Amino acid sequence: MKFYIQIRETVLPSRKVIYVRRTGAYGDKNRELMNRFKIWLRENRLYDSKTTIWAVPLDNPFLTEPGLCRYDVCTEKPENGIDSGEEIQSRELPGGRYIVFLIWHTAEAVAAAWETCFEETVLQKYMSDGNRPVMECYRKELVDRHCCELYVPVL
């Protein structure tokens, strides 16, 4: 059974983002971080129909001790600036070429996508770029339709 609804290729520009980071084993705590970030976005009037949230696991859990795995939850940096406090940081997300998997926004579908996306990338005749992170993309317009995307960087 396929984990994806659709596959496409895209080129993303690099983008300035604000983010919160969690260090620790990937799992339920990452979902909690995402929920806290959404609350913060709403409180700061940064969550609307055009909002895109990026979830960026920065470490391979097969190569990095689980307690040291970093996970960022990001959104594009507002042009007018924000009073962010200490937890919110800013940085640039890398641009480049990506293969994009449109998937159902369920824990099972996201897990299945992560388990097989690299093999599927090769089957689609792409070579993964290990120098950039794989990113989950939660555009509000897609989430409202119970979908999300997985961006795999390719050469």
Backbone bond lengths (Angstrom), bond angles and torsions (degrees), N, CA, C in turn:
res aa  C-N    CA-C-N  psi(-1)  N-CA   C-N-CA  omega(-1)  CA-C   N-CA-C  phi
1 M - - - 1.448 - - 1.523 109.80 -
2 K 1.325 116.87 133.15 1.459 121.56 179.66 1.523 110.37 -73.56
3 F 1.311 115.54 142.92 1.465 120.37 178.28 1.517 111.11 -90.26
4 Y 1.324 117.40 -12.49 1.450 120.13 -174.72 1.528 111.61 -112.59
5 I 1.325 114.69 158.33 1.453 122.05 176.28 1.516 109.18 -93.32
6 Q 1.333 115.52 -38.21 1.456 121.63 -175.79 1.526 108.80 -155.29
7 I 1.334 116.27 151.67 1.462 122.25 174.00 1.525 107.41 -125.41
8 R 1.343 114.60 138.34 1.466 119.52 175.00 1.524 108.35 -146.93
9 E 1.302 115.57 164.60 1.464 120.98 175.04 1.522 108.36 -107.98
10 T 1.326 116.21 146.68 1.459 120.58 176.54 1.520 109.46 -149.19
11 V 1.306 114.98 162.14 1.461 121.50 172.15 1.526 106.07 -118.29
12 L 1.326 115.56 121.25 1.466 121.54 179.63 1.518 109.72 -99.64
13 P 1.322 117.59 138.12 1.463 118.49 169.48 1.526 108.42 -75.13
14 S 1.324 117.08 155.06 1.460 118.08 172.25 1.522 106.38 -65.53
15 R 1.342 116.41 155.15 1.467 119.75 -176.22 1.511 110.28 -144.76
16 K 1.326 114.69 144.66 1.461 120.43 175.30 1.518 107.41 -83.13
17 V 1.326 115.36 132.19 1.460 120.77 -177.60 1.521 110.47 -131.83
18 I 1.326 113.81 158.85 1.457 121.07 165.52 1.518 105.45 -104.85
19 Y 1.331 116.20 148.76 1.463 118.16 -174.92 1.516 111.52 -154.69
20 V 1.337 113.03 162.51 1.458 121.54 167.51 1.524 106.18 -120.81
21 R 1.316 115.52 147.38 1.470 120.59 -177.05 1.518 109.62 -121.43
22 R 1.299 114.46 142.70 1.454 122.76 172.21 1.514 107.49 -123.75
23 T 1.314 117.04 138.16 1.459 122.10 174.72 1.514 107.64 -115.67
24 G 1.325 116.05 126.64 1.456 122.07 -178.54 1.515 110.08 152.77
25 A 1.308 116.19 176.07 1.468 121.15 -178.50 1.525 110.16 -57.70
26 Y 1.326 115.71 138.30 1.463 120.55 177.72 1.524 109.59 -67.44
27 G 1.325 117.02 147.94 1.460 120.83 178.84 1.515 111.74 150.01
28 D 1.331 116.20 -143.53 1.464 122.36 -174.80 1.529 113.39 -57.88
29 K 1.306 117.28 -33.41 1.473 120.05 -179.59 1.536 110.84 -63.77
30 N 1.340 116.80 -29.25 1.465 119.56 176.70 1.530 110.55 -67.92
31 R 1.324 117.38 -39.22 1.467 121.12 176.33 1.529 110.25 -63.14
32 E 1.321 116.52 -39.67 1.472 120.19 177.31 1.524 110.39 -62.26
33 L 1.333 117.12 -41.12 1.462 120.87 177.68 1.526 110.08 -61.85
34 M 1.318 116.89 -44.27 1.463 121.28 178.60 1.527 110.13 -59.37
35 N 1.319 117.94 -44.85 1.470 121.08 -179.53 1.526 111.53 -64.02
36 R 1.330 117.48 -41.51 1.472 120.66 177.57 1.533 110.85 -63.88
37 F 1.331 116.29 -38.80 1.460 120.71 179.61 1.530 110.27 -65.49
38 K 1.320 117.48 -41.31 1.476 120.82 177.37 1.524 110.78 -61.92
39 I 1.309 117.04 -41.42 1.471 120.53 177.35 1.524 109.54 -61.03
40 W 1.332 116.51 -46.57 1.462 120.70 179.22 1.534 110.31 -60.13
41 L 1.345 117.39 -42.73 1.468 120.52 178.73 1.526 111.27 -60.52
42 R 1.335 116.20 -43.69 1.471 119.58 178.81 1.526 111.08 -63.40
43 E 1.330 116.04 -45.09 1.473 120.17 -179.76 1.521 112.24 -60.72
44 N 1.323 116.47 -28.05 1.457 121.45 -178.86 1.529 112.76 -102.64
45 R 1.320 115.48 15.59 1.473 122.82 177.53 1.525 112.34 54.39
46 L 1.317 115.87 41.52 1.468 121.90 178.77 1.532 112.19 -114.14
47 Y 1.327 116.58 7.46 1.471 120.39 -177.71 1.519 107.85 -115.82
48 D 1.340 115.66 111.15 1.460 120.48 178.40 1.522 109.19 -144.50
49 S 1.319 117.21 -167.80 1.469 121.71 -174.44 1.525 112.80 -65.05
50 K 1.318 118.29 -16.47 1.471 121.55 -178.41 1.528 113.22 -102.75
51 T 1.317 117.52 3.24 1.460 121.49 -175.91 1.525 111.41 -68.50
52 T 1.320 114.81 136.38 1.462 122.24 172.20 1.524 107.13 -123.05
53 I 1.321 115.53 129.04 1.464 121.42 175.60 1.524 107.65 -113.15
54 W 1.315 115.42 130.63 1.464 122.52 177.78 1.523 108.53 -105.94
55 A 1.313 116.92 131.67 1.464 122.63 172.58 1.525 106.36 -108.68
56 V 1.327 115.60 122.89 1.468 120.08 -170.80 1.527 110.53 -127.50
57 P 1.341 116.79 98.91 1.463 118.78 171.95 1.529 108.54 -75.90
58 L 1.298 116.64 123.27 1.458 120.92 -172.66 1.523 114.03 -93.74
59 D 1.322 117.07 -10.14 1.462 119.32 -175.87 1.527 110.49 -130.81
60 N 1.317 115.23 146.44 1.461 121.24 176.23 1.531 107.57 -81.57
61 P 1.341 118.01 117.30 1.466 119.89 -176.91 1.525 113.79 -67.07
62 F 1.344 117.36 -11.15 1.459 120.26 175.79 1.523 111.52 -86.11
63 L 1.340 115.92 -15.16 1.463 120.66 -178.84 1.528 112.95 -114.61
64 T 1.329 116.10 -17.41 1.471 121.54 -176.45 1.521 108.96 -116.65
65 E 1.316 116.38 136.89 1.467 120.95 176.14 1.530 108.56 -54.07
66 P 1.342 118.68 132.55 1.466 120.90 -175.37 1.521 114.01 -50.54
67 G 1.310 118.27 -39.72 1.452 120.97 -178.43 1.522 114.05 -67.97
68 L 1.335 117.22 -11.93 1.460 121.62 -178.85 1.530 113.24 -106.90
69 C 1.333 117.49 1.24 1.470 120.89 -179.22 1.524 110.15 -70.70
70 R 1.332 115.71 130.79 1.470 121.72 -178.89 1.522 110.01 -102.58
71 Y 1.337 115.32 141.28 1.462 122.23 -177.67 1.522 108.24 -139.00
72 D 1.334 116.22 119.20 1.459 121.29 179.93 1.522 110.19 -106.53
73 V 1.318 117.10 141.91 1.455 123.70 171.40 1.524 105.52 -117.88
74 C 1.342 116.62 123.45 1.459 121.84 -167.99 1.525 112.58 -131.76
75 T 1.311 115.03 160.69 1.459 122.89 166.12 1.517 107.10 -147.89
76 E 1.334 115.95 159.95 1.458 118.76 -178.21 1.519 111.28 -58.87
77 K 1.320 114.69 140.50 1.462 121.34 -177.26 1.530 109.25 -70.28
78 P 1.335 117.32 126.78 1.466 119.57 177.94 1.534 110.63 -65.04
79 E 1.321 115.36 142.40 1.462 119.74 -177.88 1.517 112.68 -67.52
80 N 1.335 117.56 -30.11 1.460 120.22 -176.83 1.523 113.21 -86.08
81 G 1.322 117.43 4.45 1.452 120.66 179.90 1.521 111.77 75.70
82 I 1.316 116.12 169.11 1.461 122.02 -178.43 1.512 109.40 -146.07
83 D 1.317 115.32 158.27 1.452 121.12 170.67 1.520 105.07 -93.39
84 S 1.306 115.95 95.59 1.458 120.39 -165.68 1.515 115.88 -93.88
85 G 1.302 119.20 -15.19 1.453 118.68 -174.41 1.511 110.16 72.05
86 E 1.313 116.46 -170.63 1.460 120.34 -175.01 1.522 113.97 -81.90
87 E 1.330 118.21 -28.14 1.456 119.78 -173.56 1.528 112.79 -74.80
88 I 1.332 118.19 -32.77 1.456 121.82 -177.73 1.527 108.97 -82.66
89 Q 1.336 115.32 128.29 1.460 121.41 178.52 1.526 108.11 -121.92
90 S 1.322 117.39 174.16 1.460 120.22 175.74 1.525 109.46 -133.26
91 R 1.319 113.76 152.44 1.461 121.27 177.53 1.514 108.81 -166.48
92 E 1.301 116.77 -174.48 1.456 121.18 179.09 1.526 109.39 -112.21
93 L 1.336 116.16 132.85 1.463 120.76 172.38 1.525 107.17 -87.73
94 P 1.329 116.80 138.71 1.462 119.05 -177.44 1.528 112.01 -71.02
95 G 1.301 114.92 141.67 1.457 120.63 173.62 1.513 109.92 -92.02
96 G 1.301 115.79 -169.22 1.453 121.40 177.52 1.520 111.71 127.97
97 R 1.309 114.01 -167.16 1.458 122.26 -176.69 1.527 109.80 -87.22
98 Y 1.333 116.10 135.26 1.459 122.10 -179.38 1.525 110.01 -137.90
99 I 1.316 115.90 148.25 1.454 121.35 165.27 1.530 104.89 -98.27
100 V 1.327 116.15 131.99 1.455 122.17 -172.12 1.523 109.58 -114.11
101 F 1.321 115.29 123.27 1.459 121.60 176.59 1.527 108.34 -102.41
102 L 1.311 117.13 118.69 1.458 122.21 172.62 1.519 106.53 -85.60
103 I 1.339 116.36 123.43 1.471 120.72 -175.28 1.527 109.79 -133.42
104 W 1.314 114.91 163.98 1.461 119.72 174.20 1.519 108.94 -69.82
105 H 1.307 116.83 144.11 1.465 121.98 -178.39 1.531 109.13 -88.58
106 T 1.325 114.61 71.10 1.465 121.84 174.39 1.522 107.39 -132.05
107 A 1.305 116.63 155.59 1.466 120.44 178.85 1.532 110.47 -58.77
108 E 1.331 116.87 -39.42 1.459 120.85 -178.62 1.525 111.65 -65.91
109 A 1.336 116.98 -44.48 1.464 120.57 -178.55 1.525 111.44 -67.52
110 V 1.329 117.01 -40.77 1.466 120.23 179.07 1.530 109.62 -65.03
111 A 1.333 117.53 -43.43 1.468 120.64 178.13 1.531 110.76 -61.87
112 A 1.330 117.34 -43.82 1.465 121.22 179.15 1.529 110.72 -63.21
113 A 1.335 116.40 -38.82 1.463 120.23 178.90 1.530 110.47 -62.08
114 W 1.321 116.53 -45.27 1.459 120.04 179.03 1.526 111.66 -63.93
115 E 1.318 117.49 -36.27 1.468 120.54 -177.89 1.522 112.61 -69.38
116 T 1.335 117.80 -29.20 1.461 119.53 -171.46 1.527 115.10 -124.20
117 C 1.330 119.23 -1.12 1.469 120.18 -174.20 1.524 112.92 -64.33
118 F 1.326 118.40 -34.23 1.463 119.56 -177.65 1.524 110.76 -71.26
119 E 1.335 115.85 -40.71 1.470 119.84 175.54 1.528 109.88 -63.96
120 E 1.316 117.06 -43.53 1.463 120.75 179.59 1.522 111.34 -64.75
121 T 1.331 117.71 -34.74 1.460 121.61 177.08 1.526 109.94 -59.83
122 V 1.322 116.87 -43.88 1.470 121.27 178.42 1.530 110.03 -66.06
123 L 1.329 117.26 -42.69 1.475 120.62 178.50 1.530 111.66 -60.55
124 Q 1.335 116.16 -30.11 1.468 121.17 178.40 1.538 111.05 -83.92
125 K 1.345 115.90 5.74 1.466 123.91 176.73 1.532 114.00 70.24
126 Y 1.326 115.45 37.37 1.458 122.10 174.56 1.523 108.80 -116.02
127 M 1.333 115.58 157.20 1.455 121.31 173.95 1.526 108.03 -113.63
128 S 1.325 116.89 124.22 1.466 120.91 179.58 1.515 110.95 -63.68
129 D 1.324 115.66 146.90 1.458 122.92 176.29 1.527 107.42 -103.93
130 G 1.319 117.47 102.00 1.452 122.40 -177.40 1.520 114.69 -72.14
131 N 1.331 117.88 -3.62 1.461 120.98 179.85 1.524 113.07 -87.50
132 R 1.336 116.82 -9.10 1.463 121.28 177.63 1.518 108.12 -124.05
133 P 1.333 117.33 148.50 1.469 118.93 -177.31 1.527 113.06 -79.00
134 V 1.323 115.04 151.41 1.460 121.50 167.40 1.521 105.88 -72.50
135 M 1.334 117.17 142.29 1.463 120.02 -176.03 1.525 110.25 -131.37
136 E 1.313 115.60 137.14 1.457 120.76 170.38 1.522 106.74 -88.93
137 C 1.325 116.52 137.61 1.454 121.20 -178.34 1.523 109.32 -121.04
138 Y 1.325 114.92 124.87 1.461 121.76 -179.76 1.529 108.45 -119.54
139 R 1.358 115.01 84.89 1.467 119.64 174.56 1.516 107.16 -81.06
140 K 1.307 117.63 130.27 1.460 121.15 -174.58 1.519 111.82 -52.86
141 E 1.329 117.14 -41.39 1.462 120.03 -179.55 1.529 111.97 -61.16
142 L 1.334 117.90 -33.16 1.470 120.84 176.57 1.521 111.25 -78.82
143 V 1.319 116.94 -42.85 1.467 120.66 -179.71 1.531 110.09 -59.87
144 D 1.330 116.74 -37.27 1.465 120.25 177.49 1.531 111.58 -62.66
145 R 1.339 116.43 -21.62 1.479 121.37 176.10 1.533 110.78 -101.56
146 H 1.348 116.51 13.50 1.476 124.05 177.12 1.525 112.72 66.25
147 C 1.346 115.99 35.80 1.457 121.86 177.51 1.522 109.87 -128.80
148 C 1.319 115.89 161.07 1.455 123.01 171.69 1.525 106.97 -150.65
149 E 1.325 116.86 -179.64 1.461 120.16 -177.49 1.521 110.58 -131.97
150 L 1.325 114.68 151.92 1.453 122.55 174.08 1.530 106.46 -119.24
151 Y 1.338 116.27 121.41 1.464 122.21 -178.57 1.525 108.40 -102.56
152 V 1.319 116.85 115.55 1.465 122.34 177.64 1.529 107.74 -104.93
153 P 1.343 118.28 119.61 1.457 119.61 -179.25 1.528 110.79 -69.65
154 V 1.320 115.78 135.75 1.466 120.89 -179.30 1.523 110.27 -129.86
155 L 1.330 114.36 157.92 1.481 120.64 177.99 1.507 109.55 -86.25
